[in-house]
Amino acid sequence: MARPPTDTPLTKVPDEVWQTARERERVIRTLVQQPVLYGARSEVIVAAANELGITLQYLYRLVKAYAADPRTRSLLPRMPGPQAGLRRLHPQVETIIEEEIQTRYMDLLKPKKSLLIKGIHARCAAEGLGKPARETVDARLAVISRLCQILRHNVIEGLAAC
């Protein structure tokens, strides 16, 4: 379960996940509010990690997250990796891909991906930007509906929405 963004209602978090976060908060709140002396700290941290059934490294990350934002929400488990829908390309590269698809790919009767990708790479190089991978361009093309492609290739009037 990915950590919900701050504007997501907590009612969408499953009960078992919320209960896990509440159990973690009970232990971690004590660690944050009542710091342990240096010598005994490692024993207390190890005991807390064992009680929660997590590694020391993960416990330290949770303590840091809770210290920064002392709410149960900050202790919700999160999946590794980027969030769904996140685009890591520079916005200018995204614009170039979109423009090239609309002008060079969609206007041709028999478009070729290789020519599209060469055009995108050439424009990116001319503007000093990194070149997107072929898979990135394929993903952007997949978003365009097949019907829209067929209609635009057949030059049907009034397809500004595609």
N, C-alpha and C positions, 0 to 999 in steps of 0.2 A: 504494500500500500504506500503510495507516495504521500509525502507530507502535504496536507492541504494548504493552499495559499491562504493568506490572512483574510481574504474576503469570502472564502468558501464557508458555508454554514457547517457547524460541527455536527449537525444532525445527519450529515451524509457519511460520517465516519462510523464504521461498524462498531457495535458494542464491545466485541472482544478486543479490538484494537484500542479502543478508548480505555477499557479496563486495564490493559497492559500499561498504557501511559500513566494511568492513575497510580498503579503499583510502583512504577519507576519514580514518580514524583514524590511519593512518600519517603523513599530512601534518599533520593537525590536532594530534596529540600533540606534534609538534615545535614548533608555534606556541604551545601552551599551556605546555609545560615549559621552553622556551628563548625567553623574550620577546626580541624584537628591539628595538634602540635606536630611539628616536623617528623619526629621519630616514630610516632604512632600512626602517622597518616597512611603509610603503605599498608599496614595491617587492616586499617578501617576500609580503605579502598578495595583491597582484595576481598574482604568480607562482604562489602556491598556488591561487588561484581558477582561473587558466588551466589548471593541471595537473589539477585536479579537474573542469574543465568546468562550473563553476557561477558565479553572479554574486557580486560582492563582498558584497552584502547577505546572501545566503544563507550565505556562508562565515562572516560575522560571527555569524550566528545559530547555526551549527554549533559555532563556537569557544566561544560562550557556553554552549551546552548541554553540550558536552564538559567545560568547566571546572567546571560545576556537578555533573556526574555522569560521571567519566572512565571510561566503559565503552563498548564498541562499540555497545551497544544504544541509547545516546543519539544516535547518528548515523544511525539508520535513517530513511529518508524517510517523511514523513507527508503525507497528503492534507489540503488545506485544508478548513475548515468544521468543524461539530460532529461528534462521534463518533456512530456509528449507535446509535440507541436512547436518546440523550440527551434528556431532557425539560427544556425551559427555562422552563416555567410554574412559578409559585409552587405549592408542595404543596397549599395550601388551594384554589387554583383547580382543580387536578386532582381534589381531593376533591369539590368542588361539581359538576364535570362528571360524575363517576361517580355521585354521588347523584341528580342530575337525570335521567340516563339510566335508572338503575334504577327510580326512583319515577315519573317523569312520562312517559317515553318507552316503556319496556318494558311498563308496565301498561295502556296504551291499545290498543284494537283497531286504530285507524287513527291512529297517531302522526304528528305533523307536526314536521319539523325546525325550522321557523320558531318554533313555540311553545316547543320545547326550548331553542333558542338565546336567545329572549327571557327565559325563566326563568333560564337560566344567567347572562345579562348582568345581570338584576335582582338576583340573589343576590350576584354579584361587586360590583356597585355598592353594595349595602347594607352589604357588609363592607369597602368601601374598597379593593378589589382591581382590577387591570386586567382588562378584558374579553378573553376568548380570541377568536380569529378563527373564522369559520365553518368554515374548512378544518381547524382544530384539532379542532373538535367532530366534523366528518365523519370525520377519521382515527380518533378514539376509537370512533365508531359502527362503522367498518369492521372493527374488531377483534372485535366481537361476531359470532359466527357467525350466518349466516342461519337455520340450523336452530333455534338457540336462540331467535331472535326469533319464528319461526313458532310454536314450542311454547309460549312464554310468552304470546303473543297469543291463542292458542286455550285458554288457562287450563287446561292439563293439570296434574294434581296432581304434587307431588314434584319441582318444578324449582328447588329452592333453589340448585343448583349453577350454574345459568346466570346 
